[in-house]
Amino acid sequence: MIYIKHQMFDVDSINVKQMEYIITFDNLEYEEEFFMNREELKATADRLRLVAVDMVYRGKDGHPGPALSIADIMAVLFFDEMRIDPANPDWEDRDRFILSKGHAGIAYAPVLVDFGWNDPEQLKTFNHTNAKMGIHLDSNKVVGVDASTGSLGHGLPVCVGMALAGKMDKKDYRVYTVMGDGELAEGSVWEGAMSAGNYKLDNLCAIVDRNRLQISGNTEDVMKQDSQEERWAAFGWNVLSVPGNDMDALVHAFELAKHCKGKPTVIIANTTKGCGSSVMENKAEWHHKVPTPEEVEQIMKDLDERKEALS
């Protein structure tokens, strides 16, 4: 089993007003059974946030709010939880992952570059004409993407099929998906939930990004879902509700999920939309918005302050 040892992506300097971005990539180092500590995971999550904002600003389109809310989840999944071989993205026994809320692909793309599977230059050409990386990552163009997503509600049903196939093939890989809370209005989500509970897919873990904001406003104003815990439990799921931007809570939740037998697990991650910057936090308009140069400068300042607080 191989885990990433050092984070690869680092932004050396950013001059927003001159639009000069200097991005360097160090060589990856690997060692067996290595896990990042909590401070490294937090730094990695904020690095994903920084790159996500940079991608939106360069590409002149994207969904920064949803991406920043799941950065901690992505950091824990890929740099602590999932079984992955960076030397072989198609390894048959790897853990599977589907970003069902595909519009948050800017939080996923830098991870896929970190493992050496995709050219770092693709981050700079995000959403450009003929670019490989668009708002919704395409599994036919971006290495490491297990399934293309974009139309909401499809990730969980596909993961149910993957998890069931693993059981039938007597494989021990696990299957993960991240969904948005607004996405849960899709009926296909609950068809998948019912099937997973019926087949007792304890190799399946779904994560709900419960930031309470969707493109049309507060989720409780659009489609009430404050009874999520009861709903998932009614479908036969093991339900964990945690602070979704808290590393300790996330790591512990994923560990509990692995030890639950006979039931799939859903982690309801209570997050903050736009987490990491005062510019975006808890503001629905940042679901789909491009920041101005002044806003980018403030976002970078906020993330830099978070970095200093960790050191």
C-alpha atoms as one frame of an Amber mdcrd trajectory, in Angstrom:
protein
   0.000   0.000   0.000   1.453   3.377  -0.975   0.513   6.737   0.418   1.679
  10.177  -0.555   4.408  11.515   1.691   4.885  15.145   0.728   2.398  17.534
  -0.772   3.364  18.380  -4.302   1.609  21.588  -5.214   2.863  24.843  -3.800
   2.174  28.391  -4.836   5.380  30.377  -4.384   3.985  33.793  -5.164   0.847
  35.358  -6.488   0.547  38.897  -7.783  -3.164  39.258  -8.431  -3.073  42.771
  -9.840  -0.443  41.825 -12.414  -2.070  38.407 -12.868   1.282  36.676 -12.474
   1.121  33.197 -11.038   4.302  31.324 -10.214   3.529  27.704  -9.473   6.146
  25.077  -8.735   5.916  21.326  -8.419   8.342  19.331  -6.310   9.149  15.682
  -6.811   6.861  13.272  -5.026   8.244  10.936  -2.405   6.483   7.803  -1.263
   6.814   5.392   1.577   4.665   2.521   2.692   1.925   3.037   5.251   2.493
   6.768   5.557  -0.310   9.005   6.743  -0.330  12.778   7.022  -0.712  14.221
  10.479  -3.570  16.622  11.227  -1.541  19.774  10.565  -0.422  18.437   7.181
  -3.994  17.536   6.282  -5.200  21.027   7.211  -2.434  22.597   5.133  -3.317
  20.324   2.228  -6.997  21.280   2.422  -6.136  24.984   2.299  -3.781  24.326
  -0.605  -6.691  22.739  -2.470  -8.751  25.843  -1.678  -6.057  28.128  -3.026
  -5.668  26.167  -6.248  -9.449  25.988  -6.711  -9.786  29.769  -6.516  -6.844
  30.171  -8.883  -8.487  27.814 -11.396 -11.793  29.707 -11.323 -10.020  33.024
 -11.737  -7.973  31.757 -14.693 -10.861  29.881 -16.305 -13.357  32.715 -15.774
 -15.990  30.249 -14.579 -16.563  27.667 -11.880 -18.064  26.943  -8.482 -15.677
  28.095  -5.740 -18.131  27.943  -2.814 -18.926  24.221  -3.122 -15.254  23.417
  -3.724 -13.988  25.212  -0.638 -16.587  23.524   1.571 -15.355  20.017   0.632
 -11.595  20.707   0.651 -11.144  19.133   4.094 -13.115  16.065   3.033 -11.002
  15.661  -0.118  -7.769  16.036   1.840  -8.734  13.346   4.348 -10.053  10.973
   1.692  -7.085  11.082  -0.661  -4.199  11.721   1.718  -5.247   9.664   4.710
  -8.184   7.352   4.070  -8.250   5.830   0.590  -6.076   2.995  -0.678  -4.389
   4.316  -3.816  -1.245   3.489  -5.774   0.144   6.692  -7.362   2.145   4.532
  -9.779  -1.001   2.860 -11.100  -4.250   4.865 -11.265  -6.044   1.811 -12.707
  -4.947  -0.579  -9.953  -7.684  -3.179  -9.722  -7.728  -3.214  -5.920  -7.750
   0.563  -5.413 -10.525   2.272  -3.513 -13.063   3.964  -5.790 -14.264   7.563
  -5.618 -16.985   9.503  -7.410 -17.487  13.227  -6.954 -21.247  13.203  -7.391
 -21.397  16.981  -6.948 -19.326  17.267 -10.101 -19.475  21.060 -10.229 -16.911
  21.080  -7.381 -14.285  19.478  -9.626 -11.807  22.273  -8.928 -11.299  20.702
  -5.476 -10.645  17.318  -7.142  -8.401  18.340 -10.045  -5.329  19.342  -7.972
  -5.477  15.995  -6.167  -5.302  14.199  -9.507  -2.261  16.302 -10.394  -0.620
  15.628  -7.020  -0.476  11.907  -7.739   1.325  12.555 -11.013  -1.548  11.327
 -13.148  -2.153  14.594 -14.988  -0.007  17.447 -16.255   0.134  20.416 -13.840
  -0.316  22.733 -16.824  -3.909  21.491 -17.070  -4.715  23.434 -13.895  -3.617
  26.639 -15.594  -5.757  26.027 -18.692  -8.890  25.030 -16.764 -12.078  25.691
 -18.729 -10.174  27.028 -21.751 -11.174  25.980 -25.249  -9.970  22.413 -25.930
  -8.642  22.078 -22.366  -8.754  18.624 -20.800 -10.067  19.927 -17.485 -13.472
  21.592 -17.552 -15.928  22.482 -14.820 -17.107  18.853 -14.714 -14.126  16.493
 -14.940 -14.385  14.023 -17.813 -13.185  10.475 -17.113 -12.225  10.152 -20.782
  -9.843  13.103 -20.542  -8.653  13.295 -16.927  -6.701  10.344 -15.536  -7.930
   9.047 -12.181 -11.580  10.057 -12.532 -13.658   6.911 -11.961 -16.828   8.357
 -13.489 -17.844  11.587 -15.205 -20.414  13.552 -13.244 -22.348  16.771 -13.609
 -26.005  15.830 -13.728 -26.754  15.555 -10.024 -28.012  12.407  -8.331 -26.003
   9.866 -10.325 -22.928   9.374  -8.149 -24.504   7.263  -5.415 -26.314   4.820
  -7.750 -23.073   4.265  -9.701 -21.194   3.710  -6.433 -23.802   1.150  -5.392
 -22.975  -0.788  -8.554 -19.241  -0.541  -7.866 -19.658  -1.670  -4.265 -21.927
  -4.554  -5.240 -19.425  -5.633  -7.900 -16.691  -5.614  -5.264 -18.753  -7.896
  -3.055 -19.498 -10.260  -5.938 -15.818 -10.380  -6.950 -14.741 -10.863  -3.325
 -12.604  -7.727  -3.432 -11.847  -5.675  -0.338 -11.776  -2.229  -1.924 -14.045
   0.498  -0.575 -16.197   2.936  -2.532 -16.683   6.602  -1.653 -18.845   9.396
  -3.028 -19.292  13.054  -2.094 -22.743  14.541  -2.671 -24.156  18.013  -2.183
 -27.099  18.561   0.140 -29.099  20.288  -2.605 -28.472  17.182  -4.699 -30.527
  15.101  -2.291 -33.713  16.405  -3.909 -32.931  14.029  -6.790 -34.982  10.825
  -6.642 -32.115   8.698  -7.960 -30.212   9.377  -4.724 -32.882   7.616  -2.708
 -33.158   4.733  -5.163 -29.435   4.219  -4.624 -29.811   4.585  -0.868 -32.539
   1.944  -0.783 -30.479  -0.478  -2.880 -27.342   0.000  -0.779 -29.250  -0.696
   2.412 -30.956  -3.704   0.874 -27.646  -5.266  -0.210 -25.924  -4.360   3.090
 -23.031  -2.690   1.265 -20.688  -2.026   4.168 -17.911  -1.298   1.657 -19.734
   1.878   0.620 -19.378   5.286   2.285 -21.331   8.329   1.136 -20.464  11.832
   2.311 -23.049  14.616   2.224 -21.624  18.133   1.979 -24.195  19.694   4.308
 -23.398  23.389   3.822 -27.113  24.325   3.715 -26.747  26.518   0.647 -27.461
  25.699  -2.987 -27.599  27.806  -6.119 -31.180  28.937  -5.371 -30.581  29.793
  -1.706 -30.916  28.059   1.652 -31.716  24.357   1.319 -34.433  24.606   3.949
 -36.228  27.192   1.833 -35.898  25.155  -1.364 -36.466  21.584  -0.133 -36.444
  20.895   3.596 -34.024  18.193   4.705 -33.310  18.736   8.375 -34.453  15.162
   9.009 -31.529  13.707   7.037 -30.260  11.493   9.822 -33.655   9.823  10.196
 -34.114   9.453   6.447 -30.806   7.655   5.891 -31.330   5.446   8.935 -34.750
   4.451   7.574 -33.004   3.117   4.454 -30.754   0.899   6.575 -27.657   3.095
   6.707 -25.169   3.680   9.497 -25.391   7.463  10.015 -22.594   9.699  11.303
 -23.098  13.459  11.613 -19.899  15.469  12.127 -18.429  18.968  11.747 -17.392
  18.695   8.107 -14.485  21.148   8.202 -12.920  19.573  11.296 -10.025  17.233
  10.479 -10.154  15.267  13.715 -13.882  14.660  13.333 -13.545  13.583   9.698
 -10.656  11.188  10.323 -12.544   9.618  13.221 -15.745   9.315  11.170 -14.006
   7.516   8.312 -12.399   5.143  10.794 -15.796   4.341  12.314 -17.244   3.797
   8.832 -14.608   1.181   8.025 -15.510  -0.787  11.129 -19.262  -0.792  10.553
 -20.386  -4.200   9.273 -23.617  -5.082   7.496 -24.592  -1.498   6.612 -23.404
   1.232   4.268 -22.311   4.408   6.040 -23.290   7.994   5.319 -21.267  10.798
   6.844 -23.290  13.988   7.058 -20.503  16.544   6.982 -21.828  19.811   8.371
 -19.663  22.249   6.450 -19.456  25.958   5.710 -19.920  26.967   2.098 -16.845
  28.868   0.938 -14.931  27.738   4.035 -11.569  29.446   4.425 -12.295  33.010
   3.392 -14.469  35.776   4.776 -15.219  36.749   1.185 -17.204  33.576   0.502
 -18.235  31.909   3.750 -21.977  31.238   4.078 -22.860  33.250   0.974 -25.084
  31.514  -1.574 -23.931  33.726  -4.447 -20.533  32.021  -4.335 -22.068  28.770
  -5.510 -21.224  29.859  -9.062 -19.203  33.053  -9.302 -15.825  34.328 -10.516
 -13.952  36.508  -8.015 -12.594  39.922  -8.930  -8.845  40.590  -8.584  -9.547
  42.386  -5.306 -11.588  39.440  -4.006  -8.864  36.982  -5.015  -6.340  39.081
  -3.121  -8.486  38.966   0.039  -9.120  35.223  -0.336  -5.379  34.583  -0.632
  -4.774  36.759   2.427  -7.359  34.794   4.415  -5.820  31.468   3.403  -2.337
  32.761   4.193  -3.479  33.726   7.683  -4.851  30.220   8.177  -1.485  28.828
   7.080   0.368  31.026   9.569  -1.979  29.892  12.334  -0.945  26.292  11.672
   2.801  27.000  11.804
